[in-house]
Every structure is written in structure tokens, then in C-alpha cells.
């Protein structure tokens, strides 16, 4: 089955929110589809992130979310690959690899020098946890 990769737009928000909610649950968060949808809409609306979607037979089965970053030392743009998720029923079919390749291609075409992996290794600055 062929996988198509495309950049998420407003019409993709409902399907993407379902997958994003499943992704958050995978990392121990409670299900909250409205919160997932609001988060994504806010990021995409003002260009704070780019989401690439994987579809098989018209169904959204995975995504990768990239956030822009800049290197002062290298005076160049980079992208942080913060989120990668493939629906459990669609795993082991090359979708994650296709998303990673599409993310690298997007970054190159955008003029970035690198794609770095993001993650949870961040300092909590809120002071409440």
C-alpha cells in the first residue's frame, strides 16, 4: 500500500487531533481531543510548527511535527523534530521512515542546515512540578 506524505492544513485538523491525542496518551497523558486540537490549531495558525501527515488509502495514519530553531553560532535555521507518531495498526510498514525522510526533505528545501531530535530532556521553568 502506498503512503502519501503531505503538509497538514486546516482541513486535516480533526484527523490530526485524534492521532495527536493518541500520541499524548502513549506518553502517559489523559485523553483530551479538544486540547489536542486547540494546541495544533494554535501552532499551525501562526506558523510555530509544521506537521507532515502520512496517509494510506485516504486515512491519516501518522505524523511528524517540526518546530523552527536557529543557531546563533552557525547563523542558520534548523528544525527540531519533536513529535513522531504512527497509529498502532499501521506500524511496521515503513511509515515512520517515510515521515523522517519527508521531514529531512522539507528542512533541506526550507534552507535549514539540520533537523535535530527534540524530546522531554528540557528544564521545567514553571516551578510547579
ABEGO torsion letter per residue (X at the ends): XBBBBBBBBAAAAAAAAAAAAAAAAAAGBBBBAAAAAAAAAAAAAAGABBBBBBBBGGBBABBBBBBBBBBAAAGBBBBBBABBBBBAAABGAGAAAAAAAAAAAAAAAAGBABBBBBEABBBBAAGAX
